[in-house]
Amino acid sequence: MTKPPELHASAADWRTHLIDDAAGIRRLLENSRRIAVLGIKTAHDGMEPAYYVPLYAQKAGYEIVPVPVYYPEIVEILQQPVYRAVADIPEPVDMVNVFRRGPKIDAHVDDILAAKPASVWFQLGIRNDRAAEKFARAGIDVVQDRCLLVELKAIGR
């Protein structure tokens, strides 16, 4: 017995959550307000993209929720309370902006899935197709290898 056509279609639908076009990125950015930044750095590391990109997004009007991987003694970054896991954030987040090298993302997949964000954004130079597929299959939009700051500027933010 073959499966109904709609089941076949849904198996391929996960690929629609892989966002790699200007219109999709614009839609995602316009629909996001609260961004958890996994791997955020501190002002001490001000010249690091993991600090100045979320700082730019904050100045552009987004609420930034810091989720550092390092700095166990830090309790606040960008004047916002720090969380140690994305799933620990009490209010829903629209996006998880990831500043972790591709292979290191695997350790965070379950945490991110538990938080159920609308999207996950891997910064410029970061790819993990296996993790991206898991997120997309869960209905989460995924952007890989793009700079959030550059894309915010491109849409006039």
ABEGO torsion letter per residue (X at the ends): XBBBAAAAAAAAAAAAABBABAAAAAAAAAABABBBBBGBBBAAAAABAAAAAAAAAAAAGBBBBBBBABGAABABBGGBBBBABAAABABBBABBBBBBBAAAAAAAAAAAAAAGBABBBBBBGBBBAAAAAAAAAAGBBBBBGBBAAAAAAAAGX
